[in-house]
Amino acid sequence: MSTINITNARKDLYNLVENVSVYHEPALIVGKKGNAVLISEDDWNAIQETLYLDSIPGMTKSILDGVKEPMEDCISEDMVQW
């Protein structure tokens, strides 16, 4: 994670946002009264989705069990009925 003081972040905000968005590397912005972390919207959405899925009882175990399932034992996605 890169670190930048708030004055320099303000001066170079466009490039800071571009780098965070393109490289998915958060930036720590250091201020006098506290710090903040800048992340891309995609990364933020991924974090929110992970937190949501983790909040569903049994979901984490279900995902971990699914990862262990051999692909040849799975049905193809076109056979799944929604």
WOCOR-V748441 format. One record per residue. N is the residue number from 1. RES is the residue in one letter. PSI is psi in radians with two decimals (NA if undefined). OMEGA is omega as a letter, one per 30 degrees, with the letter a starting at -180 (NA if undefined). Layout:
n/res/psi/omega
N/RES/PSI/OMEGA
N/RES/PSI/OMEGA
This chain:
n/res/psi/omega
1/M/2.24/l
2/S/2.67/l
3/T/2.37/a
4/I/2.47/l
5/N/2.79/a
6/I/-0.58/l
7/T/-0.82/l
8/N/-0.58/l
9/A/-0.73/l
10/R/-0.74/a
11/K/-0.57/a
12/D/0.61/a
13/L/-0.73/a
14/Y/-0.90/a
15/N/-0.61/l
16/L/-0.82/l
17/V/-0.74/l
18/E/-0.82/a
19/N/-0.74/l
20/V/-0.71/a
21/S/-0.75/a
22/V/-0.78/a
23/Y/-0.08/l
24/H/0.67/l
25/E/1.99/a
26/P/2.76/l
27/A/2.28/l
28/L/2.08/l
29/I/2.07/a
30/V/2.20/l
31/G/2.99/a
32/K/-0.61/a
33/K/0.12/l
34/G/2.98/a
35/N/2.84/l
36/A/2.74/l
37/V/2.26/l
38/L/2.17/l
39/I/2.83/l
40/S/2.76/l
41/E/-0.70/l
42/D/-0.75/l
43/D/-0.71/l
44/W/-0.81/l
45/N/-0.68/l
46/A/-0.72/l
47/I/-0.78/a
48/Q/-0.73/l
49/E/-0.72/l
50/T/-0.79/l
51/L/-0.71/l
52/Y/-0.88/a
53/L/-0.66/l
54/D/-0.38/a
55/S/-0.23/l
56/I/2.09/a
57/P/2.25/l
58/G/-0.17/a
59/M/-0.76/a
60/T/-0.79/l
61/K/-0.72/l
62/S/-0.75/l
63/I/-0.80/a
64/L/-0.67/l
65/D/-0.71/l
66/G/-0.62/l
67/V/-0.56/a
68/K/-0.29/a
69/E/2.18/l
70/P/2.46/a
71/M/-0.61/a
72/E/-0.29/l
73/D/-0.05/a
74/C/2.67/l
75/I/2.72/l
76/S/2.68/a
77/E/-0.46/l
78/D/-0.21/l
79/M/-0.12/l
80/V/2.27/l
81/Q/2.15/a
82/W/NA/NA
